[in-house]
């Protein structure tokens, strides 16, 4: 029986090491602003208990309070914002989410009237305002020459976490 050549053994070891190390990716850490699912449910419960009933009574129907965008749409939107901002020399970008409402229902039924707008922001050089425990930076201004994102899918209420 022939013994394996040192070159073949070296090749096999290098192949296995490359495969092992290539499959070991650094874990992606969540941003500091993430919270647990239970904490998110508590926040949503607070909204439902303190605001949703008031809004539903004023409107005369239960409006949507959740909105869905595919990850692909969000990724493409961020890529678009970064591209457009670079052309304009905008730096320190962010996204601001605004509540909004349609004048007429969208789709075949009465839902949704409510919607959200995702508006790109940039640093504008303003002062910081003290508001409660958290300072609010006035220097984030809409990058109004870049189109906001809309047309996510509004959930049919009630649609809780």
C-alpha positions, 0 to 999 in steps of 0.5 A: 500500500502506498503512503500518501505524499506530504503534498497531498496531506498538506493540500487536504489540511489547507482545504479543510482549514480554509473551509472551516475558517471561511464558514466562521463569520463574525456574529452581527451584533444588534444596535444598542437601540434594540429591545426584547420582544417582551419590552416591545409588547409592553410599549405596544400595550401602552399605545393600545391602552392610552391612545388607540381607543381614543383614536378609534373613537374619534375616527369611528372605526379601528384604524391600522396601527402596524405597517410592513415593509419587506427587508428587500424594500428597506435595503433598496431604499437605504441604498437609494438614500445613500446614493442620492445623499452622496451626490448632494454631499449630505453626511450623517444620514438618518431616517425619521418615521412620521405618522401620516394618513390618506384622505381616502381608504387604500384598497378594496375596504376601509383600511388603511387610512393611517400610514407611515412615511420614512423620511431621510434626514441629514445633519443640518447644524442646529442646536440641541434642545433639552426635552425631559431626560433625552436631548433632542438634536435639532440638527437632523433635518429632512433631506427633502430633495430625496424621496420619502418611502411609503406604500408599505402594507398596513395591517388589518386591525387589531394586529398586535405583536 
